[in-house]
Amino acid sequence: MKKIVFLLFVLFVTTNVFAKELQWKQFQAGIAEAKKSGKVILVDVFTDWCKWCKKMDAETYTDKKVKEYLESKFVIIKLNAEGSENITYSGQKISPPQFAQQMGITGYPATLFLKKNGEPITVLPGYSEPGMFIHVLSFIAEHQYEKKSFDKYLAEKGVK
């Protein structure tokens, strides 16, 4: 009986550890957290009907390395580009579609990177597979975008 209880305990613990999902923030809460923590902001701009958005959620954001890097270096926000709940950005109340338009987002998914104060860094359009996405994350989190192009960054890392 003790063996069964022990095996059930191990199964429960490992299931919960491996099933841990990213803790996405609402827009306002994420902006506030970034200001306090000093972390860079990643905004996953999506729509409910977007096939590639679902693929990004299922493959990229569940990748162990991606999850660990995001948890340690970023404040992560999910924003439905077709949502109806207004957000406040740069002192203005705007709709998510207006925000996406202001950021130059024309397709989904789009990964928007913001400085800790909410100032835009760049937008990564479309789906990104985990192996390349981790390089994008490090390029942004390490502020390499201030010093060099992404192509040069990848070349220095030996990535083709």
Buried (B, 14 or more C-beta within 10 A) or exposed (E): EEEEEEEEEEEEEEEEEEEEEBEBBEBEEBBEBBBEEEBBBBBBBBBEEBEBBBEBBEBBBBBEEBBEBBEEBBBBBBBBBBBEEBBEBEEEEBBBBBBBEEBEBEEBBBBBBBBBEBEBBBBBBEBBEBEEBBBBBBBBBEEBBEEEEBEEBBEEEEEE
